[in-house]
Amino acid sequence: MVACCAEKTYAGTTIADLVSRGSVSRTTFYKLFTDKRDCFDAAGAQCIDRVAATLSAAASGYDSPAEATRRGAVAGLELLAAEPELALVLRGDVVGVDPELVERYSSFTVPALEALWERAGAPPGKHLSPGLAFGRAQLLIFHEVAAGRPERLPALVPDVVYLAIAPFAGHDEALRQARLAGEEASTGTAR
């Protein structure tokens, strides 16, 4: 489903496309899914879970919430750049087909950031609305993906890091972390 949607969009994808790409029979497809939408919902949920696991793994083990946020943002953008099909589905079809999946995606990122920063004593939204910042980051990513340039996503690292940190730590720390992320990306030391 992910590959088909990335190639043809959800609307253009047919059951015939799915069974051909999946190398399964129609009978097998219908044993697994009730219809195309059911398959899409499962694929969308799997994409969201994959991104969530990537962000969580990258952000774990750091004492500073700013560093954890920076590492998570970098890992997320690297994943989407490496797998443009994933980025296309999450940034395109999910929005059009099931806005609730967008809410699910937002519900693990924004609250995770809020919890991370609250543990460090920084109240969410002190400097900027986390939801507003997250929405802006999504637009930056979607713009590159929709234009067929997912390989440019790593160049967004400083901007996305800034947007992820600014609501909690303010402009100065967000700018510092964005610069660090940009330097690490240019030298290949972002791990």
Sequence and secondary structure as in RCSB ss.txt:
>XXXX:A:sequence
MVACCAEKTYAGTTIADLVSRGSVSRTTFYKLFTDKRDCFDAAGAQCIDRVAATLSAAASGYDSPAEATRRGAVA
GLELLAAEPELALVLRGDVVGVDPELVERYSSFTVPALEALWERAGAPPGKHLSPGLAFGRAQLLIFHEVAAGRP
ERLPALVPDVVYLAIAPFAGHDEALRQARLAGEEASTGTAR
>XXXX:A:secstr
 HHHHHHHHHHH  HHHHHHHHT  HHHHHHH SSHHHHHHHHHHHHHHHHHHHHHHHHTT SSHHHHHHHHHHH
HHHHHHH HHHHHIIIIIHHHH HHHHHHHHHHHHHHHHHHHHHTT  TTSSS HHHHHHHHHHHHHHHHHTT G
GGGGGGHHHHHHHHHHHHHHHHHHHHHHHHHHHHHHHT   
